[in-house]
């Protein structure tokens, strides 16, 4: 299951009720923080995000509305006497910028911070364990920027306990091999096919986070068929000129990416403050792609 909590989803400067980009992702029992604009830890407390659950932070780029909250968050972890290491993924330069601020402020953060600095302009695997893998999504912005693709690993087959109970000879010690797809040979020499003893596993789910970027159709193969896509939509189509100049996307362009990639659901955000009515973004995007939702602070998107 995927749970995505929007902590902040507006562009540029924080406002009374508008917070810069930050998201909390729960995927296959993993807990990831994506981007960390100002006010992120305040939003984490407001929406009851467990600080101690997060061991990996992914920063898309080094513009303030995406990472100025990082030093404050790490400092708070120090005050909370965190001991477990923290892995931080982001563009080259993030380590020096972060550690210098912590040093100058004489932060209490004594836990190990492991920085994974990124510079590749190709999609690369940056994290993997037995349950989840994360690839970069190269984007085009005014500074070096990546999105991130989070994908569940293929799950083992499910045991069909009703059918297994029909073979008393099959012991619990065989279950792992059966879940791995192996057939079972009985003492009589009879082969019981795995398809009789198991059921198809639940679908492996995926989430793609596309931060600030110009319209970039060459990311479509990377995010093809993802279940949930967050794609920035800073402007409506009426300011296509400004989107091109600042290397951002319009709601129509985000929707076109979603349509071409055949995604399950599109969430748009990073709205420019020039638009008081964000519902216009959804209405415009839905002229191209139907399953569109607006990012809002506190909104949770769940994919089963």
C-alpha positions, 0 to 999 in steps of 0.5 A: 500500500502507498500513503502519500501525505502532502505537507506543503505544495506551494511555490516560492515563499511561505505564506500563512496558509501556503507551505513550500514543497514537502511530502511524506511517503509510506510505501511497503512499510518504509517511511520517506521524506521528499523535499523539505521546504521551510515549515516542514517540521511544523507540518509534520507535527500538525499532520502527525508524521512520526519523526523517528520513522524517517531514515531517508530524505530525498531532496530534488534540488537546492532551491530554498522552497525545497530544502531550506527546512532541512537544516532546521529538521536535522537540528531538531533531530539533534535536540531529540537526541536521535542516534540512528543514522540519517540518509540524505539524497540530493544534488552535489553541494547539499552536504557542504551546505548542510554541514556548514550551517549545522557547524556554524550554529553549533547544532546538537545533531550528533547522529551520523548523516550519510549524504548521497550526492547526485550528479548524473543526468541519466536515471539511476538506481540510488536506493534498494533493499528487499522491499523497495527501490528508488530511481532518479527522474532527471528533470530540467530546471534552472539548477540541477534537479531530479524527481524520484521514482519509488517502486515496490519489489515484486512480492512473493506468491500468496499461499493457498491454505485451503489447497495446501491443507489437502496435502497433510505431508506439506510442512510449514518448513516448505512454505518459504519455498512454495512462496518463492514459486517452487513445486512440491514433490511428495514422498510418493514422487507426485509433483504438486504444481506451485500454481495449485498451492499459491495465488498471485501476489498483490500488484507491486505499486509505484509512485513518481515525484516530479519536482520543478521542471520544464515540460519534459516528455522524455521522462515518460518511459521512466514513469510509464504505468506508475500508480500515482504521479505527483507533477508540478504545475506552477502555471496555468496555460495562460502563462505558458511564456512564464513557465518556459522562461522559469523552467516550470510546467503548466497544468496542461503539460503535467496532464499530458505527461500523465496521459502519455505515461498512462499513470493511475492518478495525477496529483498536481501542485507547486502553484504560483501565488498569482492564482487565488483559485487552485481549482482552475488547475484541476479543471484545466488538467482534466481537459487532457487527463481525467483522474486529477487531484489537487495537492493540499496541505494535509491531503492523503492519497492512498493506493491499495 
